[in-house]
Amino acid sequence: MAKKVIEIQGLNFYYPDSTHALKNIALDIFEGESVGVIGPNGAGKSTLLLHLNGILRGDNHIKLFDMEISDKALPLIRKKVGVVFQDPNNQLFMPTVFDDVAFGPLSMGLSKDEVNRAVNEALREVDMLDCVNRSSHHLSSGQKKRVSLATVLSMRPDILVLDEPSSDLDPKHRRDLIAILKRLSATKIIATHDLDLVLEVCSRVVLLNAGRVVVTAAAMEVFSNRQLLEENDLGIPIALCKAG
């Protein structure tokens, strides 16, 4: 049986305005699997993801690699869990694309040659190597999304957490993203409205609504249940509509 790499029990989270954003979440993630987190706007998807490397800390029991999330454990957890934010402007803060992508490897203590290799490989993978010396803030939204993914890929995390990774991507680079995600052996947790991406990449789906887990099941089981999807303000993936 695959090793459990994330264990969540009884996770509750309140925002400062008293919004109860996550309600008694229970979820296990296993090594090497790809899990899609879906649900309508405001379901709690982003809030859940931000708990997976301690950016948010709710009233909870969360273990990653058998480690409780704590101030002491956070540096190691953040080496193992890479988060790609929904808004790339929250991820890109250095003078150039190279500096942004090199930030993680440098913080891991890699040598100059190792950092250069990690940056070049990550940028090549997202088709942004020709922008290595440009300012990240002068890029288009889609280009920023690809660089923000590279900032995480350069660290080669064991768990890759992505929030709306295909938003703002043109069709070619959306297909490239799907190919990258299918190729990576890391455990992947992907929150998105792009249900066709989930259908292609993820074997299991977690459906959230109003801060609660509605269902956790195989992707095809969820996407074949039209009533369940409609009750949660979702549609059927386009690929399945065409197949039907």
N, C-alpha and C positions, 0 to 999 in steps of 0.2 A: 504493500500500500504506500502511496506517495506520502512524503513527510509534510506535516502541517507547518506552514511558515507564518501564518497569521491566525490568531485566535481572538475573537471579540465576543465578550459576554456582557449583556446588560448595559450597553453603551447609551447614555443619555447626554445630551448637550443642549445648553441654553445660551442664546446670545444675550448680550447686556440688556437688550430691550425686553427680556423675558420670553422671547420666542423659543418655543421648545422644538428645536430643529431636528434632533434625533431622539427616537423613543424606543428604548430597550432593544437596541440592535444586537443580534446574535449572528455571527458569521465566521466560518472557517474557510481559509484559502490554503490550497495545497501547492507544493513545489512544482513548478513547471506548467501550471494550468493558466489559461487565459479566461478571465471573468469579466463580463460586461455588466456595468451598473447602469440601469436605465430607469426612466421615470419622467413625469412631467416637470415643468419648471417649478422650483421651490420644493422639490421632493426631499432634498437633503443630500444629493449626490456629491456635490463639491465639499460640503461639510464633512461627510464621511471620509472622503479621500484625505482631507487635511489632518485627520487623526492618525493616518498610517505612518507618518514620520514625526509626530509630536508637534506639528505646527499649531494644532488645536488640541486641548486636553480637556476632555469631558469627564463626567462621573462614570467611570468605566473600569472594566478589566480588559486590557489589550496586551497580548503578547506577540512579539515578532521574533522568530527564531528562538522561542522559549525565553525571551527576555521581556520583562515588564517594562513598559515605557516609563522612563524616569530621567531626571536630569543627568544622572551618571551614565545611563545607557544611550542617551540621544546621539552623541558623536558617532558611535559604532552603528546605530540603527540608520543614521542618515547616510552612511557610506553604503549600506546594503539596500536602502530604499530610495530610489530616485523618483522625484515628483515633477511632472511637466504641468505647469499651471495653465488654466484656461486662458488667461490673459498673459501673453508673452512679455508684456512690459513689466510684469512683476518678477520676471526671471532674468532680464537682460539689463545690466547696470554698469558694464565696463566700457572703456573707450572704443574698443573694436570687437568685431566678431571673434577674432582669435582669442582676445582676452576673456571674453565671456565663456567660451568653450574650454579654455585652459584653466579657469578658476577652480573647478572641481578637482582635476588631476593634480594641480599644484597644492591644493589643500590636503591631498592624500600623500604628499611627500614624494611624488614621482620625480625622476631626474628630468633635466631639460630635454634630452632626446626622447624619453618616454612620453613627456607632455606633448611635444611636437607630433609624435606618432599618433597619440590618442586624439588630438585635435584634428589632424588631417583625416584620420579614418572616420571620425564621427561626422565631419563636414562633408566628406565624400559620400557617406551613406545617405545623407539628406539632400544631396545635390546642391550644396552651398559652398563648395571649396573655392569657387571663383570670387566669393565675397569675403574671404578670410580677413582682409585688411580694411574692410569698410566699417563704418559706424553702424552698430545694430539699430540705432534709433532712426536711421535714414532708410531703412528697409521697408518694404510693404508688409502688410499684416501677415500674409501667407509666408513670406520669407522669414519674418520674425518667429512664426510658429515652428518653422523647420530648424532655425538656429536654437530655439529653446529646447527642442528635442535633442539636438546635438550636445547641448550642455549637460544633459543627463546621460546620453549614450557614451560620452567620453569617459565617464566614471565606471562604466560596465557594472551597474547595480544588479543585485540578485533579484530584486523586485522592481518592476517599472510601473509607476502609477501615472495615468494620463487623464487629464480633464479636458474633454472636448478636443481631442487632438486633430480632428479633420476640419474643424471650422476654419474658414478663410482660405483653405487650400484650393487651388485650381484642380480640375479633374486628373491631370497627369500626376501631380504630386500627392493627391489623395490616393491614387492607385499605388504610387511608390511607398507611401506610408503603410498601406495595408501589406505590401510585400515585405517591408522591414519588420513589421510586427509579427507576421507569420514566420519569418526567418529566425527571429530572436528566441533563444532558449529560456530567457529569464521568465519568471512568473510575471504575468501582466494583469493589471486591474484597470479597466477603461470605462470611464463615465462619459456617456455621449448620447446625443439625440440621433446620431447616425446609425440607425438600426441595421442597415446593410453592412456597415463596417463590423458591427458586432456579430452579425450572422457569418461573415467570412472568417473572422479572427478568433471568436470566443466559443468555447465549448459549453460554458455555463453562464447563466444570467441571474443577476440579482435585481428584482424589480422593487423600487422604493416609491412610496407615495406618502406625503404628509409626515415624513420623518420615520416611517415604519417600513420594515421589510414585508412586502405583500407576498412574495414568493421567491424561492431560490430553486432553480431547476435547469435542466438541459436547455440550451438555446432553442433548439427546434421545438421542444415541448412548449416553451413560452410563446414563441412566434407563431405557432400553429393555433393558438387559442385566441381567436379574434375577439371574443367577448371579454376576456381578461384584459387585452390590450385597450379596447375601447373604453372599458370601465376606468382605466387609468390614463385616459387622454393620450393614448399612443395609437399608432397605426401598424399595419403589417409591412415588413420590409418590401421594398419595390421588387427585389428579386423573386420573392415568393408570390407576389401578385402576378408577375409575368409568367411564373411557372404554372400558376393556377389557370 
